């Protein structure tokens, strides 16, 4: 993790700054290397997972480490925030090469 400030997502129409507080037990985050996205008429579900070696041969297993549910109205904002931050990251550190 970096101590640098992330590029802020799109601000609300009121242009108020929101102070984000992260409790001590969450400040280190949880590693995920796989994401499953599903949806219903009312929400999108993002299951952040860890795919770990081992288990039964030929049957990889992904353990959900965090499940986040968001309203459909948030999905576009999430995509824009990720694109903005990915562009800033690649401008600073170079292009990310996808594996697999």
Jmol script that loads the backbone (N, CA, C; Angstrom):
load data "model"
ATOM      1  N   UNK A   1       0.842  -1.173   0.000  1.00  0.00           N
ATOM      2  CA  UNK A   1       0.000   0.000   0.000  1.00  0.00           C
ATOM      3  C   UNK A   1       0.880   1.227   0.000  1.00  0.00           C
ATOM      4  N   UNK A   2       0.352   2.306  -0.530  1.00  0.00           N
ATOM      5  CA  UNK A   2       1.084   3.555  -0.599  1.00  0.00           C
ATOM      6  C   UNK A   2       0.475   4.560   0.359  1.00  0.00           C
ATOM      7  N   UNK A   3       1.306   5.474   0.818  1.00  0.00           N
ATOM      8  CA  UNK A   3       0.801   6.554   1.662  1.00  0.00           C
ATOM      9  C   UNK A   3       0.279   7.712   0.828  1.00  0.00           C
ATOM     10  N   UNK A   4       0.375   7.582  -0.507  1.00  0.00           N
ATOM     11  CA  UNK A   4      -0.078   8.647  -1.374  1.00  0.00           C
ATOM     12  C   UNK A   4      -1.601   8.692  -1.390  1.00  0.00           C
ATOM     13  N   UNK A   5      -2.119   9.887  -1.595  1.00  0.00           N
ATOM     14  CA  UNK A   5      -3.560  10.060  -1.680  1.00  0.00           C
ATOM     15  C   UNK A   5      -4.053   9.523  -3.020  1.00  0.00           C
ATOM     16  N   UNK A   6      -5.132   8.733  -3.039  1.00  0.00           N
ATOM     17  CA  UNK A   6      -5.675   8.263  -4.311  1.00  0.00           C
ATOM     18  C   UNK A   6      -6.316   9.425  -5.058  1.00  0.00           C
ATOM     19  N   UNK A   7      -6.440   9.246  -6.369  1.00  0.00           N
ATOM     20  CA  UNK A   7      -7.144  10.248  -7.154  1.00  0.00           C
ATOM     21  C   UNK A   7      -8.608  10.181  -6.748  1.00  0.00           C
ATOM     22  N   UNK A   8      -9.219  11.303  -6.348  1.00  0.00           N
ATOM     23  CA  UNK A   8     -10.591  11.253  -5.845  1.00  0.00           C
ATOM     24  C   UNK A   8     -11.577  10.878  -6.936  1.00  0.00           C
ATOM     25  N   UNK A   9     -12.610  10.105  -6.579  1.00  0.00           N
ATOM     26  CA  UNK A   9     -13.656   9.795  -7.546  1.00  0.00           C
ATOM     27  C   UNK A   9     -14.474  11.042  -7.826  1.00  0.00           C
ATOM     28  N   UNK A  10     -15.350  10.924  -8.788  1.00  0.00           N
ATOM     29  CA  UNK A  10     -16.227  12.030  -9.164  1.00  0.00           C
ATOM     30  C   UNK A  10     -16.919  12.597  -7.919  1.00  0.00           C
ATOM     31  N   UNK A  11     -16.836  13.920  -7.751  1.00  0.00           N
ATOM     32  CA  UNK A  11     -17.464  14.539  -6.588  1.00  0.00           C
ATOM     33  C   UNK A  11     -18.949  14.693  -6.826  1.00  0.00           C
ATOM     34  N   UNK A  12     -19.718  14.751  -5.737  1.00  0.00           N
ATOM     35  CA  UNK A  12     -21.156  14.921  -5.847  1.00  0.00           C
ATOM     36  C   UNK A  12     -21.477  16.312  -6.330  1.00  0.00           C
ATOM     37  N   UNK A  13     -22.708  16.528  -6.729  1.00  0.00           N
ATOM     38  CA  UNK A  13     -23.113  17.821  -7.251  1.00  0.00           C
ATOM     39  C   UNK A  13     -23.005  18.913  -6.194  1.00  0.00           C
ATOM     40  N   UNK A  14     -22.986  18.566  -4.915  1.00  0.00           N
ATOM     41  CA  UNK A  14     -22.864  19.561  -3.849  1.00  0.00           C
ATOM     42  C   UNK A  14     -21.403  19.979  -3.645  1.00  0.00           C
ATOM     43  N   UNK A  15     -20.440  19.248  -4.256  1.00  0.00           N
ATOM     44  CA  UNK A  15     -19.006  19.549  -4.173  1.00  0.00           C
ATOM     45  C   UNK A  15     -18.493  19.572  -2.740  1.00  0.00           C
ATOM     46  N   UNK A  16     -19.108  18.798  -1.863  1.00  0.00           N
ATOM     47  CA  UNK A  16     -18.632  18.702  -0.490  1.00  0.00           C
ATOM     48  C   UNK A  16     -17.545  17.641  -0.421  1.00  0.00           C
ATOM     49  N   UNK A  17     -16.522  17.911   0.370  1.00  0.00           N
ATOM     50  CA  UNK A  17     -15.469  16.913   0.591  1.00  0.00           C
ATOM     51  C   UNK A  17     -15.944  15.965   1.681  1.00  0.00           C
ATOM     52  N   UNK A  18     -15.702  14.708   1.489  1.00  0.00           N
ATOM     53  CA  UNK A  18     -16.098  13.692   2.448  1.00  0.00           C
ATOM     54  C   UNK A  18     -14.844  13.144   3.107  1.00  0.00           C
ATOM     55  N   UNK A  19     -14.786  13.179   4.417  1.00  0.00           N
ATOM     56  CA  UNK A  19     -13.651  12.615   5.130  1.00  0.00           C
ATOM     57  C   UNK A  19     -13.924  11.133   5.351  1.00  0.00           C
ATOM     58  N   UNK A  20     -13.023  10.296   4.868  1.00  0.00           N
ATOM     59  CA  UNK A  20     -13.175   8.846   4.984  1.00  0.00           C
ATOM     60  C   UNK A  20     -12.361   8.372   6.176  1.00  0.00           C
ATOM     61  N   UNK A  21     -12.994   7.626   7.065  1.00  0.00           N
ATOM     62  CA  UNK A  21     -12.328   7.087   8.245  1.00  0.00           C
ATOM     63  C   UNK A  21     -12.232   5.573   8.112  1.00  0.00           C
ATOM     64  N   UNK A  22     -11.043   5.047   8.313  1.00  0.00           N
ATOM     65  CA  UNK A  22     -10.819   3.601   8.273  1.00  0.00           C
ATOM     66  C   UNK A  22     -10.440   3.156   9.670  1.00  0.00           C
ATOM     67  N   UNK A  23     -11.250   2.265  10.245  1.00  0.00           N
ATOM     68  CA  UNK A  23     -10.968   1.754  11.584  1.00  0.00           C
ATOM     69  C   UNK A  23      -9.691   0.919  11.568  1.00  0.00           C
ATOM     70  N   UNK A  24      -9.011   0.882  12.708  1.00  0.00           N
ATOM     71  CA  UNK A  24      -7.720   0.205  12.821  1.00  0.00           C
ATOM     72  C   UNK A  24      -7.748  -1.230  12.299  1.00  0.00           C
ATOM     73  N   UNK A  25      -8.808  -1.974  12.612  1.00  0.00           N
ATOM     74  CA  UNK A  25      -8.836  -3.384  12.202  1.00  0.00           C
ATOM     75  C   UNK A  25      -9.020  -3.562  10.696  1.00  0.00           C
ATOM     76  N   UNK A  26      -9.348  -2.493   9.977  1.00  0.00           N
ATOM     77  CA  UNK A  26      -9.513  -2.568   8.524  1.00  0.00           C
ATOM     78  C   UNK A  26      -8.411  -1.857   7.748  1.00  0.00           C
ATOM     79  N   UNK A  27      -7.537  -1.137   8.426  1.00  0.00           N
ATOM     80  CA  UNK A  27      -6.607  -0.254   7.721  1.00  0.00           C
ATOM     81  C   UNK A  27      -5.597  -0.978   6.847  1.00  0.00           C
ATOM     82  N   UNK A  28      -5.319  -2.239   7.116  1.00  0.00           N
ATOM     83  CA  UNK A  28      -4.370  -2.976   6.286  1.00  0.00           C
ATOM     84  C   UNK A  28      -5.042  -3.635   5.086  1.00  0.00           C
ATOM     85  N   UNK A  29      -6.356  -3.652   5.064  1.00  0.00           N
ATOM     86  CA  UNK A  29      -7.073  -4.215   3.926  1.00  0.00           C
ATOM     87  C   UNK A  29      -6.997  -5.730   3.876  1.00  0.00           C
ATOM     88  N   UNK A  30      -7.588  -6.279   2.842  1.00  0.00           N
ATOM     89  CA  UNK A  30      -7.594  -7.715   2.608  1.00  0.00           C
ATOM     90  C   UNK A  30      -7.189  -7.956   1.166  1.00  0.00           C
ATOM     91  N   UNK A  31      -6.231  -8.822   0.956  1.00  0.00           N
ATOM     92  CA  UNK A  31      -5.745  -9.127  -0.389  1.00  0.00           C
ATOM     93  C   UNK A  31      -6.769  -9.951  -1.151  1.00  0.00           C
ATOM     94  N   UNK A  32      -6.981  -9.599  -2.418  1.00  0.00           N
ATOM     95  CA  UNK A  32      -7.833 -10.372  -3.317  1.00  0.00           C
ATOM     96  C   UNK A  32      -7.143 -10.446  -4.676  1.00  0.00           C
ATOM     97  N   UNK A  33      -7.220 -11.613  -5.314  1.00  0.00           N
ATOM     98  CA  UNK A  33      -6.630 -11.764  -6.638  1.00  0.00           C
ATOM     99  C   UNK A  33      -7.634 -12.301  -7.658  1.00  0.00           C
ATOM    100  N   UNK A  34      -8.909 -12.216  -7.299  1.00  0.00           N
ATOM    101  CA  UNK A  34      -9.972 -12.700  -8.186  1.00  0.00           C
ATOM    102  C   UNK A  34     -11.264 -11.984  -7.801  1.00  0.00           C
ATOM    103  N   UNK A  35     -12.084 -11.669  -8.776  1.00  0.00           N
ATOM    104  CA  UNK A  35     -13.341 -10.971  -8.523  1.00  0.00           C
ATOM    105  C   UNK A  35     -14.473 -11.626  -9.300  1.00  0.00           C
ATOM    106  N   UNK A  36     -15.571 -11.858  -8.609  1.00  0.00           N
ATOM    107  CA  UNK A  36     -16.785 -12.359  -9.236  1.00  0.00           C
ATOM    108  C   UNK A  36     -17.846 -11.274  -9.103  1.00  0.00           C
ATOM    109  N   UNK A  37     -18.466 -10.908 -10.219  1.00  0.00           N
ATOM    110  CA  UNK A  37     -19.503  -9.887 -10.202  1.00  0.00           C
ATOM    111  C   UNK A  37     -20.818 -10.527 -10.648  1.00  0.00           C
ATOM    112  N   UNK A  38     -21.857 -10.296  -9.865  1.00  0.00           N
ATOM    113  CA  UNK A  38     -23.193 -10.757 -10.231  1.00  0.00           C
ATOM    114  C   UNK A  38     -24.171  -9.622  -9.953  1.00  0.00           C
ATOM    115  N   UNK A  39     -25.387  -9.765 -10.450  1.00  0.00           N
ATOM    116  CA  UNK A  39     -26.357  -8.690 -10.238  1.00  0.00           C
ATOM    117  C   UNK A  39     -27.781  -9.213 -10.202  1.00  0.00           C
ATOM    118  N   UNK A  40     -28.628  -8.416  -9.596  1.00  0.00           N
ATOM    119  CA  UNK A  40     -30.072  -8.627  -9.588  1.00  0.00           C
ATOM    120  C   UNK A  40     -30.672  -7.323 -10.107  1.00  0.00           C
ATOM    121  N   UNK A  41     -31.992  -7.235 -10.191  1.00  0.00           N
ATOM    122  CA  UNK A  41     -32.581  -5.962 -10.629  1.00  0.00           C
ATOM    123  C   UNK A  41     -32.256  -4.796  -9.699  1.00  0.00           C
ATOM    124  N   UNK A  42     -31.867  -5.068  -8.461  1.00  0.00           N
ATOM    125  CA  UNK A  42     -31.717  -4.008  -7.471  1.00  0.00           C
ATOM    126  C   UNK A  42     -30.294  -3.739  -7.000  1.00  0.00           C
ATOM    127  N   UNK A  43     -29.339  -4.662  -7.284  1.00  0.00           N
ATOM    128  CA  UNK A  43     -27.985  -4.477  -6.755  1.00  0.00           C
ATOM    129  C   UNK A  43     -26.970  -5.266  -7.556  1.00  0.00           C
ATOM    130  N   UNK A  44     -25.735  -4.825  -7.445  1.00  0.00           N
ATOM    131  CA  UNK A  44     -24.596  -5.564  -7.972  1.00  0.00           C
ATOM    132  C   UNK A  44     -23.854  -6.132  -6.765  1.00  0.00           C
ATOM    133  N   UNK A  45     -23.401  -7.364  -6.881  1.00  0.00           N
ATOM    134  CA  UNK A  45     -22.631  -8.004  -5.825  1.00  0.00           C
ATOM    135  C   UNK A  45     -21.229  -8.253  -6.344  1.00  0.00           C
ATOM    136  N   UNK A  46     -20.242  -7.754  -5.597  1.00  0.00           N
ATOM    137  CA  UNK A  46     -18.842  -7.951  -5.937  1.00  0.00           C
ATOM    138  C   UNK A  46     -18.240  -8.858  -4.877  1.00  0.00           C
ATOM    139  N   UNK A  47     -17.864 -10.052  -5.268  1.00  0.00           N
ATOM    140  CA  UNK A  47     -17.211 -11.000  -4.371  1.00  0.00           C
ATOM    141  C   UNK A  47     -15.713 -10.966  -4.652  1.00  0.00           C
ATOM    142  N   UNK A  48     -14.962 -10.375  -3.720  1.00  0.00           N
ATOM    143  CA  UNK A  48     -13.507 -10.327  -3.817  1.00  0.00           C
ATOM    144  C   UNK A  48     -12.983 -11.619  -3.209  1.00  0.00           C
ATOM    145  N   UNK A  49     -12.118 -12.321  -3.952  1.00  0.00           N
ATOM    146  CA  UNK A  49     -11.688 -13.666  -3.561  1.00  0.00           C
ATOM    147  C   UNK A  49     -10.171 -13.791  -3.569  1.00  0.00           C
ATOM    148  N   UNK A  50      -9.720 -14.836  -2.873  1.00  0.00           N
ATOM    149  CA  UNK A  50      -8.337 -15.279  -2.952  1.00  0.00           C
ATOM    150  C   UNK A  50      -8.339 -16.663  -3.566  1.00  0.00           C
ATOM    151  N   UNK A  51      -7.615 -16.804  -4.666  1.00  0.00           N
ATOM    152  CA  UNK A  51      -7.402 -18.114  -5.259  1.00  0.00           C
ATOM    153  C   UNK A  51      -6.048 -18.580  -4.756  1.00  0.00           C
ATOM    154  N   UNK A  52      -6.056 -19.671  -4.020  1.00  0.00           N
ATOM    155  CA  UNK A  52      -4.839 -20.177  -3.397  1.00  0.00           C
ATOM    156  C   UNK A  52      -4.455 -21.520  -3.990  1.00  0.00           C
ATOM    157  N   UNK A  53      -3.152 -21.789  -4.060  1.00  0.00           N
ATOM    158  CA  UNK A  53      -2.726 -23.106  -4.543  1.00  0.00           C
ATOM    159  C   UNK A  53      -3.097 -24.177  -3.528  1.00  0.00           C
ATOM    160  N   UNK A  54      -3.148 -25.388  -4.015  1.00  0.00           N
ATOM    161  CA  UNK A  54      -3.476 -26.503  -3.122  1.00  0.00           C
ATOM    162  C   UNK A  54      -4.882 -26.983  -3.372  1.00  0.00           C
ATOM    163  N   UNK A  55      -5.407 -27.711  -2.428  1.00  0.00           N
ATOM    164  CA  UNK A  55      -6.734 -28.286  -2.609  1.00  0.00           C
ATOM    165  C   UNK A  55      -6.676 -29.477  -3.532  1.00  0.00           C
ATOM    166  N   UNK A  56      -7.826 -29.827  -4.075  1.00  0.00           N
ATOM    167  CA  UNK A  56      -7.886 -30.981  -4.969  1.00  0.00           C
ATOM    168  C   UNK A  56      -7.251 -30.646  -6.310  1.00  0.00           C
ATOM    169  N   UNK A  57      -6.426 -31.542  -6.831  1.00  0.00           N
ATOM    170  CA  UNK A  57      -5.807 -31.311  -8.143  1.00  0.00           C
ATOM    171  C   UNK A  57      -6.879 -31.103  -9.219  1.00  0.00           C
ATOM    172  N   UNK A  58      -6.674 -30.079 -10.038  1.00  0.00           N
ATOM    173  CA  UNK A  58      -7.606 -29.808 -11.125  1.00  0.00           C
ATOM    174  C   UNK A  58      -8.865 -29.071 -10.703  1.00  0.00           C
ATOM    175  N   UNK A  59      -9.003 -28.778  -9.413  1.00  0.00           N
ATOM    176  CA  UNK A  59     -10.184 -28.067  -8.923  1.00  0.00           C
ATOM    177  C   UNK A  59      -9.751 -26.841  -8.130  1.00  0.00           C
ATOM    178  N   UNK A  60      -9.402 -25.752  -8.842  1.00  0.00           N
ATOM    179  CA  UNK A  60      -9.015 -24.556  -8.099  1.00  0.00           C
ATOM    180  C   UNK A  60     -10.181 -24.038  -7.259  1.00  0.00           C
ATOM    181  N   UNK A  61      -9.840 -23.421  -6.168  1.00  0.00           N
ATOM    182  CA  UNK A  61     -10.867 -22.942  -5.249  1.00  0.00           C
ATOM    183  C   UNK A  61     -10.627 -21.464  -4.952  1.00  0.00           C
ATOM    184  N   UNK A  62     -11.700 -20.683  -4.993  1.00  0.00           N
ATOM    185  CA  UNK A  62     -11.618 -19.260  -4.673  1.00  0.00           C
ATOM    186  C   UNK A  62     -12.408 -19.026  -3.388  1.00  0.00           C
ATOM    187  N   UNK A  63     -11.731 -18.504  -2.381  1.00  0.00           N
ATOM    188  CA  UNK A  63     -12.373 -18.179  -1.105  1.00  0.00           C
ATOM    189  C   UNK A  63     -12.778 -16.710  -1.119  1.00  0.00           C
ATOM    190  N   UNK A  64     -14.053 -16.433  -0.853  1.00  0.00           N
ATOM    191  CA  UNK A  64     -14.512 -15.052  -0.777  1.00  0.00           C
ATOM    192  C   UNK A  64     -13.952 -14.425   0.500  1.00  0.00           C
ATOM    193  N   UNK A  65     -13.235 -13.303   0.345  1.00  0.00           N
ATOM    194  CA  UNK A  65     -12.681 -12.605   1.501  1.00  0.00           C
ATOM    195  C   UNK A  65     -13.482 -11.347   1.832  1.00  0.00           C
ATOM    196  N   UNK A  66     -14.267 -10.881   0.865  1.00  0.00           N
ATOM    197  CA  UNK A  66     -15.133  -9.730   1.116  1.00  0.00           C
ATOM    198  C   UNK A  66     -16.235  -9.692   0.067  1.00  0.00           C
ATOM    199  N   UNK A  67     -17.439  -9.440   0.507  1.00  0.00           N
ATOM    200  CA  UNK A  67     -18.579  -9.292  -0.399  1.00  0.00           C
ATOM    201  C   UNK A  67     -19.105  -7.876  -0.243  1.00  0.00           C
ATOM    202  N   UNK A  68     -19.193  -7.170  -1.370  1.00  0.00           N
ATOM    203  CA  UNK A  68     -19.676  -5.795  -1.367  1.00  0.00           C
ATOM    204  C   UNK A  68     -20.874  -5.712  -2.302  1.00  0.00           C
ATOM    205  N   UNK A  69     -21.958  -5.155  -1.782  1.00  0.00           N
ATOM    206  CA  UNK A  69     -23.171  -4.970  -2.590  1.00  0.00           C
ATOM    207  C   UNK A  69     -23.352  -3.482  -2.829  1.00  0.00           C
ATOM    208  N   UNK A  70     -23.597  -3.111  -4.097  1.00  0.00           N
ATOM    209  CA  UNK A  70     -23.780  -1.702  -4.442  1.00  0.00           C
ATOM    210  C   UNK A  70     -25.010  -1.540  -5.319  1.00  0.00           C
ATOM    211  N   UNK A  71     -25.594  -0.354  -5.248  1.00  0.00           N
ATOM    212  CA  UNK A  71     -26.746  -0.020  -6.094  1.00  0.00           C
ATOM    213  C   UNK A  71     -26.274   0.128  -7.543  1.00  0.00           C
ATOM    214  N   UNK A  72     -27.122  -0.186  -8.511  1.00  0.00           N
ATOM    215  CA  UNK A  72     -26.748  -0.011  -9.921  1.00  0.00           C
ATOM    216  C   UNK A  72     -26.291   1.412 -10.240  1.00  0.00           C
ATOM    217  N   UNK A  73     -26.821   2.387  -9.521  1.00  0.00           N
ATOM    218  CA  UNK A  73     -26.428   3.777  -9.759  1.00  0.00           C
ATOM    219  C   UNK A  73     -24.975   4.045  -9.390  1.00  0.00           C
ATOM    220  N   UNK A  74     -24.354   3.186  -8.606  1.00  0.00           N
ATOM    221  CA  UNK A  74     -22.954   3.349  -8.204  1.00  0.00           C
ATOM    222  C   UNK A  74     -21.963   2.726  -9.185  1.00  0.00           C
ATOM    223  N   UNK A  75     -22.399   1.804 -10.005  1.00  0.00           N
ATOM    224  CA  UNK A  75     -21.480   1.035 -10.850  1.00  0.00           C
ATOM    225  C   UNK A  75     -20.690   1.939 -11.798  1.00  0.00           C
ATOM    226  N   UNK A  76     -21.334   2.862 -12.454  1.00  0.00           N
ATOM    227  CA  UNK A  76     -20.631   3.770 -13.361  1.00  0.00           C
ATOM    228  C   UNK A  76     -19.603   4.612 -12.631  1.00  0.00           C
ATOM    229  N   UNK A  77     -19.925   5.072 -11.432  1.00  0.00           N
ATOM    230  CA  UNK A  77     -18.980   5.861 -10.635  1.00  0.00           C
ATOM    231  C   UNK A  77     -17.775   5.030 -10.232  1.00  0.00           C
ATOM    232  N   UNK A  78     -17.997   3.761  -9.888  1.00  0.00           N
ATOM    233  CA  UNK A  78     -16.898   2.864  -9.523  1.00  0.00           C
ATOM    234  C   UNK A  78     -15.978   2.658 -10.725  1.00  0.00           C
ATOM    235  N   UNK A  79     -16.572   2.409 -11.891  1.00  0.00           N
ATOM    236  CA  UNK A  79     -15.778   2.197 -13.104  1.00  0.00           C
ATOM    237  C   UNK A  79     -14.958   3.443 -13.432  1.00  0.00           C
ATOM    238  N   UNK A  80     -15.559   4.626 -13.351  1.00  0.00           N
ATOM    239  CA  UNK A  80     -14.836   5.869 -13.634  1.00  0.00           C
ATOM    240  C   UNK A  80     -13.700   6.089 -12.626  1.00  0.00           C
ATOM    241  N   UNK A  81     -13.969   5.822 -11.342  1.00  0.00           N
ATOM    242  CA  UNK A  81     -12.928   5.992 -10.324  1.00  0.00           C
ATOM    243  C   UNK A  81     -11.767   5.031 -10.566  1.00  0.00           C
ATOM    244  N   UNK A  82     -12.065   3.778 -10.915  1.00  0.00           N
ATOM    245  CA  UNK A  82     -11.010   2.808 -11.208  1.00  0.00           C
ATOM    246  C   UNK A  82     -10.219   3.220 -12.452  1.00  0.00           C
ATOM    247  N   UNK A  83     -10.902   3.679 -13.497  1.00  0.00           N
ATOM    248  CA  UNK A  83     -10.207   4.117 -14.712  1.00  0.00           C
ATOM    249  C   UNK A  83      -9.301   5.312 -14.431  1.00  0.00           C
ATOM    250  N   UNK A  84      -9.795   6.275 -13.660  1.00  0.00           N
ATOM    251  CA  UNK A  84      -9.000   7.455 -13.308  1.00  0.00           C
ATOM    252  C   UNK A  84      -7.756   7.044 -12.529  1.00  0.00           C
ATOM    253  N   UNK A  85      -7.935   6.174 -11.550  1.00  0.00           N
ATOM    254  CA  UNK A  85      -6.810   5.740 -10.729  1.00  0.00           C
ATOM    255  C   UNK A  85      -5.845   4.853 -11.505  1.00  0.00           C
ATOM    256  N   UNK A  86      -6.339   4.015 -12.401  1.00  0.00           N
ATOM    257  CA  UNK A  86      -5.463   3.162 -13.205  1.00  0.00           C
ATOM    258  C   UNK A  86      -4.623   4.016 -14.149  1.00  0.00           C
ATOM    259  N   UNK A  87      -5.220   5.037 -14.732  1.00  0.00           N
ATOM    260  CA  UNK A  87      -4.476   5.947 -15.607  1.00  0.00           C
ATOM    261  C   UNK A  87      -3.379   6.661 -14.823  1.00  0.00           C
ATOM    262  N   UNK A  88      -3.703   7.152 -13.625  1.00  0.00           N
ATOM    263  CA  UNK A  88      -2.709   7.827 -12.784  1.00  0.00           C
ATOM    264  C   UNK A  88      -1.590   6.854 -12.397  1.00  0.00           C
ATOM    265  N   UNK A  89      -1.932   5.632 -12.065  1.00  0.00           N
ATOM    266  CA  UNK A  89      -0.951   4.611 -11.698  1.00  0.00           C
ATOM    267  C   UNK A  89      -0.007   4.340 -12.867  1.00  0.00           C
ATOM    268  N   UNK A  90      -0.586   4.100 -14.058  1.00  0.00           N
ATOM    269  CA  UNK A  90       0.240   3.777 -15.220  1.00  0.00           C
ATOM    270  C   UNK A  90       1.086   4.969 -15.667  1.00  0.00           C
ATOM    271  N   UNK A  91       0.578   6.184 -15.495  1.00  0.00           N
ATOM    272  CA  UNK A  91       1.375   7.376 -15.808  1.00  0.00           C
ATOM    273  C   UNK A  91       2.612   7.440 -14.923  1.00  0.00           C
ATOM    274  N   UNK A  92       2.475   7.017 -13.685  1.00  0.00           N
ATOM    275  CA  UNK A  92       3.572   7.085 -12.727  1.00  0.00           C
ATOM    276  C   UNK A  92       4.503   5.886 -12.801  1.00  0.00           C
ATOM    277  N   UNK A  93       3.927   4.672 -12.909  1.00  0.00           N
ATOM    278  CA  UNK A  93       4.712   3.447 -12.793  1.00  0.00           C
ATOM    279  C   UNK A  93       4.864   2.652 -14.093  1.00  0.00           C
ATOM    280  N   UNK A  94       4.171   3.036 -15.132  1.00  0.00           N
ATOM    281  CA  UNK A  94       4.241   2.311 -16.403  1.00  0.00           C
ATOM    282  C   UNK A  94       3.028   1.389 -16.567  1.00  0.00           C
ATOM    283  N   UNK A  95       2.875   0.919 -17.788  1.00  0.00           N
ATOM    284  CA  UNK A  95       1.734   0.077 -18.135  1.00  0.00           C
ATOM    285  C   UNK A  95       1.729  -1.223 -17.334  1.00  0.00           C
ATOM    286  N   UNK A  96       0.546  -1.636 -16.935  1.00  0.00           N
ATOM    287  CA  UNK A  96       0.379  -2.902 -16.235  1.00  0.00           C
ATOM    288  C   UNK A  96       0.153  -3.990 -17.268  1.00  0.00           C
ATOM    289  N   UNK A  97       0.944  -5.031 -17.163  1.00  0.00           N
ATOM    290  CA  UNK A  97       0.815  -6.163 -18.080  1.00  0.00           C
ATOM    291  C   UNK A  97      -0.076  -7.201 -17.434  1.00  0.00           C
ATOM    292  N   UNK A  98      -1.149  -7.538 -18.112  1.00  0.00           N
ATOM    293  CA  UNK A  98      -2.057  -8.563 -17.580  1.00  0.00           C
ATOM    294  C   UNK A  98      -1.441  -9.935 -17.755  1.00  0.00           C
ATOM    295  N   UNK A  99      -1.612 -10.764 -16.749  1.00  0.00           N
ATOM    296  CA  UNK A  99      -1.088 -12.127 -16.790  1.00  0.00           C
ATOM    297  C   UNK A  99      -2.252 -13.073 -16.987  1.00  0.00           C
ATOM    298  N   UNK A 100      -2.069 -14.037 -17.878  1.00  0.00           N
ATOM    299  CA  UNK A 100      -3.098 -15.064 -18.056  1.00  0.00           C
ATOM    300  C   UNK A 100      -4.050 -14.827 -19.150  1.00  0.00           C
TER     301      UNK A 100
END
end "model"
wireframe off; spacefill off
backbone 0.3
color backbone group
